[in-house]
Protein backbone atom coordinates (compact mmCIF):
# COMPACT_ATOMS: atom_id res chain seq x y z
CA UNK A 1 0.00 0.00 0.00
CA UNK A 2 2.86 2.38 0.81
CA UNK A 3 4.55 1.82 -2.52
CA UNK A 4 1.25 2.46 -4.31
CA UNK A 5 0.88 5.86 -2.72
CA UNK A 6 4.43 6.82 -3.66
CA UNK A 7 3.77 5.95 -7.25
CA UNK A 8 0.61 8.09 -7.29
CA UNK A 9 2.42 11.11 -5.85
CA UNK A 10 5.25 10.74 -8.33
CA UNK A 11 2.74 10.75 -11.16
CA UNK A 12 1.07 13.94 -9.84
CA UNK A 13 4.25 15.99 -9.53
CA UNK A 14 4.57 16.73 -13.29
CA UNK A 15 0.91 17.69 -13.44
CA UNK A 16 1.31 20.14 -10.55
CA UNK A 17 4.34 21.70 -12.22
CA UNK A 18 2.41 22.07 -15.46
CA UNK A 19 -0.54 23.73 -13.69
CA UNK A 20 1.78 26.17 -11.95
CA UNK A 21 3.50 26.99 -15.24
CA UNK A 22 0.15 27.62 -16.95
CA UNK A 23 -0.99 29.82 -14.06
CA UNK A 24 2.23 31.81 -14.24
CA UNK A 25 1.80 32.22 -18.00
CA UNK A 26 -1.75 33.47 -17.61
CA UNK A 27 -0.64 35.95 -14.96
CA UNK A 28 2.18 37.15 -17.18
CA UNK A 29 -0.22 37.62 -20.11
CA UNK A 30 -2.60 39.59 -17.87
CA UNK A 31 0.23 41.89 -16.74
CA UNK A 32 1.39 42.40 -20.32
CA UNK A 33 -2.19 43.17 -21.46
CA UNK A 34 -2.65 45.65 -18.60
CA UNK A 35 0.65 47.31 -19.46
CA UNK A 36 -0.34 47.77 -23.11
CA UNK A 37 -3.79 49.04 -22.13
CA UNK A 38 -2.21 51.65 -19.89
CA UNK A 39 0.26 52.52 -22.63
CA UNK A 40 -2.58 52.91 -25.16
CA UNK A 41 -4.47 55.06 -22.66
CA UNK A 42 -1.51 57.41 -22.24
CA UNK A 43 -0.99 57.62 -26.01
CA UNK A 44 -4.73 58.28 -26.55
CA UNK A 45 -4.81 60.99 -23.87
CA UNK A 46 -1.86 62.76 -25.49
CA UNK A 47 -3.13 62.45 -29.05
CA UNK A 48 -5.72 64.57 -30.94
CA UNK A 49 -8.08 61.57 -30.78
CA UNK A 50 -8.92 62.52 -27.16
CA UNK A 51 -9.92 66.08 -28.10
CA UNK A 52 -13.55 67.22 -28.03
CA UNK A 53 -15.14 66.49 -31.40
CA UNK A 54 -18.73 67.75 -30.86
CA UNK A 55 -20.05 70.66 -28.77
CA UNK A 56 -23.86 70.65 -28.77
CA UNK A 57 -25.90 73.54 -27.32
CA UNK A 58 -29.64 73.35 -26.64
CA UNK A 59 -32.30 75.35 -24.79
CA UNK A 60 -31.10 78.73 -26.06
CA UNK A 61 -33.51 81.03 -27.90
CA UNK A 62 -31.98 84.49 -27.76
CA UNK A 63 -28.33 83.72 -27.04
CA UNK A 64 -26.37 82.49 -30.06
CA UNK A 65 -24.86 79.00 -29.70
CA UNK A 66 -21.47 80.31 -30.76
CA UNK A 67 -21.54 82.83 -27.90
CA UNK A 68 -22.30 80.09 -25.36
CA UNK A 69 -19.51 77.91 -26.74
CA UNK A 70 -17.11 80.83 -26.59
CA UNK A 71 -18.05 81.50 -22.96
CA UNK A 72 -17.56 77.82 -22.11
CA UNK A 73 -13.89 77.99 -23.06
CA UNK A 74 -14.18 74.54 -24.67
CA UNK A 75 -12.85 74.13 -28.21
CA UNK A 76 -12.13 71.20 -30.48
CA UNK A 77 -8.52 71.44 -29.34
CA UNK A 78 -9.54 70.82 -25.72
CA UNK A 79 -8.90 67.36 -24.30
CA UNK A 80 -12.20 65.66 -23.49
CA UNK A 81 -10.77 64.40 -20.20
CA UNK A 82 -9.64 67.85 -19.10
CA UNK A 83 -13.13 69.39 -19.38
CA UNK A 84 -14.37 70.17 -15.84
CA UNK A 85 -18.15 70.51 -15.88
CA UNK A 86 -18.47 72.78 -12.84
CA UNK A 87 -15.93 75.26 -14.23
CA UNK A 88 -17.58 75.35 -17.65
CA UNK A 89 -21.01 75.93 -16.06
CA UNK A 90 -19.63 78.76 -13.94
CA UNK A 91 -18.17 80.52 -16.99
CA UNK A 92 -21.41 80.28 -18.99
CA UNK A 93 -23.45 81.61 -16.04
CA UNK A 94 -21.59 84.91 -16.40
CA UNK A 95 -23.93 85.74 -19.29
CA UNK A 96 -26.77 87.92 -17.91
CA UNK A 97 -29.45 86.00 -19.82
CA UNK A 98 -28.43 82.58 -18.51
CA UNK A 99 -30.45 81.42 -15.51
CA UNK A 100 -29.30 77.80 -15.40
CA UNK A 101 -26.83 75.65 -17.32
CA UNK A 102 -25.95 71.97 -17.21
CA UNK A 103 -22.92 70.43 -18.92
CA UNK A 104 -22.83 66.73 -19.83
CA UNK A 105 -19.84 64.74 -21.08
CA UNK A 106 -20.67 61.90 -23.45
CA UNK A 107 -17.97 59.36 -24.22
CA UNK A 108 -15.98 59.30 -26.40
CA UNK A 109 -15.72 63.03 -27.18
CA UNK A 110 -19.04 64.91 -27.09
CA UNK A 111 -19.96 67.84 -24.83
CA UNK A 112 -23.64 68.77 -24.36
CA UNK A 113 -24.51 72.20 -22.95
CA UNK A 114 -28.13 72.62 -21.83
CA UNK A 115 -29.12 76.25 -21.16
CA UNK A 116 -32.14 77.77 -19.44
CA UNK A 117 -32.49 81.43 -20.41
CA UNK A 118 -34.05 84.14 -18.30
CA UNK A 119 -37.43 85.24 -19.56
CA UNK A 120 -37.68 88.46 -21.57
CA UNK A 121 -40.79 90.00 -20.03
CA UNK A 122 -40.74 93.35 -21.86
CA UNK A 123 -38.78 95.75 -24.06
CA UNK A 124 -38.03 99.37 -23.29
CA UNK A 125 -37.99 101.97 -26.07
CA UNK A 126 -34.53 103.54 -26.36
CA UNK A 127 -34.47 106.14 -29.10
CA UNK A 128 -34.94 104.06 -32.25
CA UNK A 129 -34.34 100.59 -30.82
CA UNK A 130 -35.73 98.33 -28.12
CA UNK A 131 -33.80 96.95 -25.15
CA UNK A 132 -34.93 93.66 -23.55
CA UNK A 133 -35.88 93.59 -19.88
CA UNK A 134 -35.33 90.29 -18.08
CA UNK A 135 -37.52 88.79 -15.39
CA UNK A 136 -35.02 89.99 -12.74
CA UNK A 137 -35.43 93.60 -13.90
CA UNK A 138 -32.08 93.84 -15.67
CA UNK A 139 -32.06 95.85 -18.91
CA UNK A 140 -29.84 94.42 -21.65
CA UNK A 141 -28.25 97.49 -23.19
CA UNK A 142 -26.13 95.40 -25.59
CA UNK A 143 -29.06 93.48 -27.13
CA UNK A 144 -30.78 96.15 -29.20
CA UNK A 145 -33.29 94.93 -31.75
CA UNK A 146 -36.06 96.06 -34.08
CA UNK A 147 -39.74 96.13 -33.11
CA UNK A 148 -40.27 93.05 -30.92
CA UNK A 149 -43.34 90.83 -31.00
CA UNK A 150 -42.64 88.43 -28.15
CA UNK A 151 -43.22 90.80 -25.19
CA UNK A 152 -44.84 94.18 -24.34
CA UNK A 153 -43.06 97.47 -25.04
CA UNK A 154 -42.47 99.90 -22.16
CA UNK A 155 -42.75 103.57 -23.13
CA UNK A 156 -41.79 106.58 -21.01
CA UNK A 157 -39.87 104.59 -18.40
CA UNK A 158 -36.44 105.21 -16.94
CA UNK A 159 -34.29 102.74 -15.05
CA UNK A 160 -35.12 102.88 -11.36
CA UNK A 161 -37.41 101.54 -8.68
CA UNK A 162 -40.58 101.83 -10.76
CA UNK A 163 -39.26 99.81 -13.69
CA UNK A 164 -37.85 97.20 -11.31
CA UNK A 165 -41.25 96.78 -9.70
CA UNK A 166 -42.95 96.69 -13.10
CA UNK A 167 -40.52 93.97 -14.18
CA UNK A 168 -41.42 91.97 -11.07
CA UNK A 169 -45.13 92.32 -11.84
CA UNK A 170 -44.64 91.22 -15.45
CA UNK A 171 -42.48 88.27 -14.37
CA UNK A 172 -45.43 87.09 -12.25
CA UNK A 173 -47.88 87.52 -15.13
CA UNK A 174 -48.73 84.43 -17.21
CA UNK A 175 -47.35 84.39 -20.75
CA UNK A 176 -50.89 84.03 -22.12
CA UNK A 177 -51.71 87.46 -20.65
CA UNK A 178 -48.42 89.08 -21.67
CA UNK A 179 -49.16 88.10 -25.26
CA UNK A 180 -52.31 90.24 -25.10
CA UNK A 181 -50.37 93.41 -24.18
CA UNK A 182 -48.94 95.72 -26.83
CA UNK A 183 -47.53 98.68 -24.85
CA UNK A 184 -47.24 99.83 -21.23
CA UNK A 185 -46.83 103.59 -20.77
CA UNK A 186 -45.62 105.11 -17.53
CA UNK A 187 -48.20 107.86 -16.84
CA UNK A 188 -47.88 109.08 -13.23
CA UNK A 189 -50.35 111.70 -12.03
CA UNK A 190 -50.98 113.75 -8.90
CA UNK A 191 -53.06 111.01 -7.26
CA UNK A 192 -50.91 108.04 -8.32
CA UNK A 193 -47.21 108.35 -8.98
CA UNK A 194 -47.14 104.72 -10.16
CA UNK A 195 -49.99 104.97 -12.64
CA UNK A 196 -49.66 103.16 -15.97
CA UNK A 197 -51.65 103.08 -19.20
CA UNK A 198 -51.69 99.73 -20.93
CA UNK A 199 -52.64 99.30 -24.59
CA UNK A 200 -53.92 95.84 -25.43
CA UNK A 201 -53.65 94.17 -28.82
CA UNK A 202 -57.45 94.12 -29.16
CA UNK A 203 -57.62 97.94 -28.98
CA UNK A 204 -58.79 98.27 -25.38
CA UNK A 205 -56.96 100.66 -23.06
CA UNK A 206 -56.29 99.67 -19.46
CA UNK A 207 -55.83 102.22 -16.69
CA UNK A 208 -53.95 100.65 -13.78
CA UNK A 209 -51.17 101.07 -11.25
CA UNK A 210 -47.90 99.20 -10.91
CA UNK A 211 -48.87 97.77 -7.52
CA UNK A 212 -50.62 94.37 -7.80
CA UNK A 213 -50.79 94.70 -11.59
CA UNK A 214 -50.11 90.98 -12.10
CA UNK A 215 -52.99 90.05 -9.77
CA UNK A 216 -55.50 92.25 -11.58
CA UNK A 217 -54.53 91.86 -15.23
CA UNK A 218 -55.07 88.07 -15.10
CA UNK A 219 -58.82 88.76 -14.99
CA UNK A 220 -58.66 90.68 -18.28
CA UNK A 221 -59.93 87.85 -20.57
CA UNK A 222 -62.97 87.13 -18.39
CA UNK A 223 -63.83 90.84 -18.08
CA UNK A 224 -63.53 91.48 -21.82
CA UNK A 225 -65.66 88.43 -22.61
CA UNK A 226 -68.58 90.18 -20.88
CA UNK A 227 -68.34 93.31 -23.07
CA UNK A 228 -70.23 93.92 -26.27
CA UNK A 229 -68.35 92.57 -29.31
CA UNK A 230 -66.10 95.27 -30.76
CA UNK A 231 -66.45 97.52 -27.71
CA UNK A 232 -63.64 100.03 -27.28
CA UNK A 233 -62.84 102.07 -24.22
CA UNK A 234 -60.89 102.17 -20.97
CA UNK A 235 -60.86 99.31 -18.51
CA UNK A 236 -60.07 100.66 -15.05
CA UNK A 237 -58.16 98.33 -12.76
CA UNK A 238 -57.27 100.72 -9.96
CA UNK A 239 -59.22 100.67 -6.68
CA UNK A 240 -62.33 99.32 -8.39
CA UNK A 241 -62.82 97.54 -11.69
CA UNK A 242 -65.11 99.02 -14.36
CA UNK A 243 -65.20 99.66 -18.10
CA UNK A 244 -65.82 103.09 -19.61
CA UNK A 245 -66.53 103.18 -23.36
CA UNK A 246 -64.90 105.87 -25.47
CA UNK A 247 -67.04 108.84 -26.39
CA UNK A 248 -67.74 109.04 -30.13
CA UNK A 249 -65.20 111.81 -30.83
CA UNK A 250 -62.63 110.31 -28.44
CA UNK A 251 -63.03 106.92 -30.06
CA UNK A 252 -62.34 108.40 -33.49
CA UNK A 253 -59.23 110.13 -32.13
CA UNK A 254 -58.01 106.85 -30.65
CA UNK A 255 -58.59 105.04 -33.93
CA UNK A 256 -56.66 107.75 -35.78
CA UNK A 257 -53.77 107.33 -33.32
CA UNK A 258 -53.76 103.57 -33.79
CA UNK A 259 -53.73 103.97 -37.58
CA UNK A 260 -50.77 106.31 -37.32
Secondary structure, 3 states (H helix, E strand, C coil): CHHHHHHHHHHHHHHHHHHHHHHHHHHHHHHHHHHHHHHHHHHHHHCHHHECCEEEEECCCCCCHHHHHHHHCCCCCCEHHHCCHHHHHHHHCCCCCEEEEEEEEECCCEEEEEEEECCEEEEEEECCEEEEEECCCCECCCCCECCCCCCEEEECCCCCHHHHHHHHHHHCCCHHHHCCEEEEEECCCCCCCCEEEEEECCCCEEEEECCCHHHHHCCHHHHHCCCCCCCCEEEEECCCEEEEECCHHHHHHHHHHHHC
